Amino acid sequence: MIWAVLIMIGAAWTLQGFLGYIQVKDFNKHFREMRKNGRVVIGKEKGKLKAGTIILMGIDKNCNIKEVKRMHGISVFARMKPLKGLENKNLLRLNKDDFNSFDKYTVKAIEDAINNFKKLTLRGDEL
């Protein structure tokens, strides 16, 4: 009996690790695709018992947003998907009115991306 439980726990752990690997691979694929077109800003809102959100924003040299993708969910089945509504807006000039159509976790991830960008540019790092 105990061996059956241990085998089931081991199988579940292995399956979760495999599905997590596929999720990270999906994220990396989208990041590389966006990086080919210019700079990419990343923001996240971690979720323990709630859905987590990761934002990728492709920007040009003037900080205009060209493309946005979001991974949102509580499981390893979440994938990167296009997020509409921020294209052709300036990353540094976004305000609360620009966020009205997004849930609070997406807004927090976008704000994290903006803060990450500001920290990097103040240090002089290149994205």
Residue, then its C-alpha position, 0 to 999 in steps of 0.5 A: m500500500i505505501w509503495a503504491v502511494l509513493i509511486m503515485i506521488g513520484a509520478a505526479w511530481t515527475l509529470q508536474g516537472f515535465l509540464g513545467y518544463i514545457q511551460v518554460k520552453d513556451f515562455n522562452k520561445h515567445f521571448r526569443e521571437m519578440r527579442k528579434n524585433g527589439r527590446v523586451v520588458i518583462g513584468k510579473e505578479k506571482g501567485k501562490l494560491k491565486a493566478g500568476t501573471i507574466i507580461l512580455m512587452g516588445i518596445d522600440k527605441n522610443c519606448n513605444i509598445k509594439e507587442v504585448k503577450r501575457m501568461h496568466g493562470i494558476s497551473v502549468f497549463a498556462r501559455m503565452k497569449p497576445l494581449k491587446g490594448l497597449e500597442n502603440k502607446n508609450l511605456l513610460r507614459l502609461n496611466k491608470d486609464d490605460f489599464n481599465s480593461f485589464d484584471k488587477y493581476t495583469v495591471k500589477a504585472i504591467e506596473d512591474a514591467i515599467n518599474n523593471f525598465k526604469k531600474l535598468t535604464l537608470r543603471g544604464d543597462e541595455l535591454 
